[in-house]
Structures are given as structure tokens and as C-alpha cells.
């Protein structure tokens, strides 16, 4: 049982490593996420504030991983340029962008709430 889990975890880490090596945006989002998480912890944010930031960061990173899956799959299915494939890639990139913007709004709202609460 442990061996099966270890093998699955190794496969998953290989997949994340693949995305890390090939996708600049994933590296940027990951590093920004780590910086934001470290900042809210260092600034003494509450447990729930940290959790909201962790969820936001993980959703964005998960979306970027999913975007890479879709792009890789489409490149195999249709290696030549296709308007339809381009649209699908644009939509999945749009998902990442939209989730990133909302994560940013959650971060801003969390910071405002934290400092409004602390200053009372």
C-alpha cells in the first residue's frame, strides 16, 4: 500500500517538475504564491486569513497545471495550427487569468480586513 502511494507521489512530482521546467508562468505564480504565503504568516495574519490565501494560491497553481494538461493534450491531438485548438487554449489560459485576478482580489480584501480589524 505504501509502495503504491510512493509510486503515485513520484509520478505526480515528475508531472509538477515537467510543468516547472517548461512553463514560465507556473514558476512565476509559484514564487509569487510562496512570497505571499510567507508574508501573511510573517505579518501575523489569523489562521483563517492564511487559509484563504493558501486556498487562493493553490487554486491558481492547480489551474495552471490543468492549463498545461490541456495544451499538451491538444498539441498531441492536433499538432498543426487549428483555430479551434487555439480557442480552447485561449479559454484555458483565460481561466488561469480570471482565477489569478480573483486570487489577487481575495488577497487585497484579506489584507484590508486584517489591518482594519487590527487598527480597531
Long-range contacts (C-beta under 8 A, 24 or more apart in sequence): 15-65, 16-65, 19-64, 19-65, 19-68, 22-68, 23-64, 23-68, 25-64, 25-96, 26-61, 26-64, 26-65, 26-68, 29-60, 29-61, 29-64, 29-100, 30-61, 33-57, 33-60, 33-61, 36-107, 40-110, 43-114, 45-110, 45-114, 46-114, 49-110, 49-113, 49-114, 52-106, 52-110, 53-106, 53-107, 53-110, 56-102, 56-103, 56-106, 56-107, 57-103, 59-99, 59-103, 60-96, 60-99, 60-100, 60-103, 63-95, 63-96, 63-99, 64-96, 66-92, 66-95, 67-92, 67-93, 67-95, 67-96
